[in-house]
Amino acid sequence: MKKTGCLYDVLTYFDICVDIIADMGTGEPKYGQAETIINRIEIMLGGSACIFASQCAKLGLIVKGSGIIGDDHFGSIAKHELELCGVDVSGLAVSKTSGTSAGLHLCKSNDRAILTDDRSIRILTANSITDGDLRCAKHLHIASSYLLTGLHEGLPNVLHKAKNYGLTVSLDTNWDPSGNWLLPLEILRRIDIFFPNETEAILLSGKKSADEAAEYFLEYVPTVVIKKGPDGADLYQSGKKYSAAPPKVDVVDTIGAGDSFDAGFLFGFLNGYTPELSLKSAVYCGSMNTAEAGGCKGQARSDQLKKYLDTLK
């Protein structure tokens, strides 16, 4: 039974940062003080949970995040961009001792290298989402759990409270920079929807294929959704597998596509869509994200999503 009459549809922890996006074109960075001419450099809102929250808000969900910014220009940019997207930023705190985190994306074709300064990301703690927040929300989404290292100690307790308050919970770990790929069962057992991509699913499970990985995760999680980039996504639930192919899009970059995908799925889930339709909503939102540079410019609006879903009937 899903909670009703809540102030917030979704809560999340912000891995808040700005993205500095370098479109490398055919250029390659060279050391030795060499200067390389590339296509463009832009600064925009970054952070998987922030991009996720932005997409949720654009689809009409009421979303609040907890996060930390520095008292600096990057922090002002991130907060302003979240507000413009319609995200509740009342859970943001300003650190006097840490600068705002940033990610440098070196983008080429459909791939990118990411250099991350995680100063303000890693000091966020799990108790920054309060009991009062949990009582007033339907769903809790955890993104970038390997970057948000300050959550690790207190997160099991928060997830325990969330389940007691009737929230559903989703997890998208994103990449593990340490290469350890540890995912405690005390976390996994409290997740309702798990959102790895194909590579992450295999690394996290130790299995050889996405199907085998999904079978492993289904021992603990009711719904597993595995993202497969240009090949769409697969959903595993109650012994069934659903697949969805993405609409054709001229890809600019893939920054934030998986995060918009998560938001599109949860929009369907929280609005009572079937698993198959929720998956199609997710694939559409993820695909639209790639049509513009950065994580938020190309994000779908609710009317665009509705129009797309109507064409599938």
N, C-alpha and C positions, 0 to 999 in steps of 0.2 A: 504494500500500500504506500503510494507516494504521498508525501506531506503536501498539504494545501494551505492556502492563506498565509504564505510566508512573505517576508519582506524581500528576501533575495532568492533568485533562482539558483545562483551559483556563487560559491566562495572559492578563492584560490590564493596560493602564496605566490607573490610576484618575485621572479628572478629578474628584477627590474634593471634595465640597462639601456644604453643607446647602441644602435648598430651603425658602424661605419662601413659602408658598402663600396667596395672597389670592383667595378666591372673591368676585368683584366683584358677582355678582348683576346688578342693574340699575344699580349705582353706577358713576360715572366719577371718576377722580382729578382734583382741581381744585387749582391753585396759588393763591397769595394767602392762605395759611394757613387755607384752608377745610377743614372736617372733613366727611368723607363716611362714612356708615354702610354697611358691607358685610356679607356673610353670615358669613364666618369667616376666620381666619388660623391657619395651622398651620406648624410647623417639623418637617421630616423629612429623611431621607437623600436627597441629590441626586447629580447627576453621571451622565451617560449610561452610562459604563463601570461605575459602582457599581451602578446599577439593573440593568444587564445581568448583572453578577456575582451579584447577589441572586437573579435569576430562574434563572440556571444552577444555583445551589446548591439552590434549592427544587425543581428537577427532578431532583436527585440527582447532578449533575455536580460534580466536585472542582475548585474554581476558586481561583486565587491572583492577587492584584493587587499592583502596585507603585504607590505614591503618596506624597504629602506632605500632612501636616496641620499646622496651627499648634498651639502650646501654649496652647490656649484651649477655651472651652466648645463651640464649633461642632465643633472637631476631636474632642473626646470623644464628642459625639453621633454623628458620622459613623462613627467606629471602632466604637462600641458597636453601632450598627445593623447594620453589616456582619457583625460577629461573631454577632449574633442570627440573621442569615439563613444562617449556616453558611459564610461566606466566609473563606478563609485570609488574615489581615491581617498576616502576619509580614513582608510586604514594605513596610509603611508606615513612613515616617520622619517625625520631628517636627522642624519648623523652628523655630528660636529667633528668626528675623528676619521671618517672614511669618505673618500670620493665616490661618486657614482660609478658603477661598473660599466664596462663597454666591451663590445665585441667587434673585432675587425674581420670582415668577410672578404676573402679574395675569391671572386666569382668567375668561373669559366664554364660556358655552355650550361649543362645541367648538373654541375658539381661545384663544390666550393670548399675552401679551407677556412677554418675559423680560429682566430686568436682571441682569447677571452681574458679580460681583467675582471676577476670575480670579487673584488674587495667588499662591495656593499651587499652582494648576493649571499656570501657565505656567513654573514653575521646575523641574518634573519633567523629567529627561533620559532619553534612550533607554537608556543603560547601566544604569538602575536595574533592568531585567530582565537577569539575569546569564546567562552561558553555562550555569551549573549549572541554572538554572531551565529554560532551553530544552531541555537534554538530558533533563529529567524530565517533559516535557509533550507533549501530542498536538496542541494547537491554540493559536494566538495570535490574539487579537481586538484590533483597534485601533478605538477609538471617539473621537469628538470631536477628530479630528486637527487641526482648525483652532484649537481652544482650547488644545490641548497643544503650544504653540509650541516648548517646550524639546525636543521629540522630533525636530523637523524635521531637524536636522543629522545626528543619529546613527541615525535610523530605517532608512535604506536598508541600512546595515551589519547592523543587528539582523535585518532581514527576510532578508538574504542568509544569515546564520547559521541562522535558523529553518528555511529551506528545506533547508540542508545537514544539519541535525539531523533532518529528516523531518517537521517540523510542517506542518500546513495553516494558512493565514492568511486572516482575514476583515477587512474594513474597512467602517466606517460613519462617514463624514466628519462627519455632522451639518451644521448651518448654518455658513456662513462669514461671520463678522461684518464682515470687511473688504470683502466683496462682490467679491473677485477671482476666486474659484472656480478656483484653480490646483491641479492634481493631477498631479505629475510622473510621467512614464511609468516611471521607475526604481522608483517605489512600486507603480504599478498592475500592472506586469508580474510582481510577486511576490505578488499577491493571488490566492487561490483562489475566494473568495466576496465579492461586493460588494453592500452593503446600502443603497443610497440610497433616499430617498422620491422620488415622482414629480417634485416641483419641483426637488429637488437634482440628480436625474439629468439633467434638461433644462439646468439652469444649468451643470453640470460638463462636459457634452458639447457644449453650444452647438447642440444639435438642437432640433427643434420638437415632438417627441412622445416619450413614454416608449419606444415601440417603436423609434424611430430612435436614441434614446440607448442602449438596450440593445444594438442592433446595433453601435454604435460601441465600447462597452465590451467586447463579446465578442471584439474583435480582440486583447485583452490578458488578459482574465479568463475562466476557464472557466465560472463560474456567476455570473449577475447576477440579483438579487432586488430588484424595485422595489415599494416599499410605497405603497399608494394609499388609506390612511386607511379611511373607511367602505366603500370599494369593494373592500377586501381587498388582494390582492397578486398580482403576476405573477412567474414564474420563467422565465428564459431559459437554456437549456443544450443544447449539441450540436444546434443547429438546431431545438429544440423549445421551445414555450412552454406553461407550465402556469399556470392561474389558480385562485385560491381565494377564496371569499367568507367574510366573518367571521360568526360566530354573532351573533344579536341580543342586544345588551346595552344597558342604560340607562346612558348615558355620564355620568360625573361630571366627569372631566377626562381629557385625553389625555397627561398628563405621563408620560414613560417608556414609552409604548406601543410605540414603535419599538425601544427597547432590549430589552424583553421579547420582542418579535417575533424579534429577532436570536437571543436565547438559545433560544427555542423551535425555531428552524430548526436551530441548531447541535446541540441535543439530538438531533434526528432524524438529522442528518448524522453525528454521532459514534457513533450507535448503529446505523448501517447502514440507515436508512430510505430508501425511494425518494425521489427529488426531490419528487414530488407529495405524499407523506405528510409529508415534512419541511416543505413549504410550509404544509400544513394545520395542523401543530403550531405553526408560527410565527404564523399568523393567529389561532389560538385563544389563544395566550399574549398576543399584543398586544391582543386584544379584552378579555380578562379584566382586564388592567391598567387599562382605562378605567372599570371598574365601581366603583372606589374612588378616593378622593382621593390624589394623589401618585403616586410611581413604584413603590412596593413593596407597598402594602396589598392590592391586588387580584390580585397575582401568583398564577398557577396552581401547584398542587402536582403532582407526578408522577402521583398516583392520579387527580386530576381530569382531567389531560390524557389518560391512558389510557382513562378512561371515555368522554371525548368522542370519541376516535379509534375506539373500539369501536362507537359509534353510527353511524359512517360506513361500516362494513363491510356 
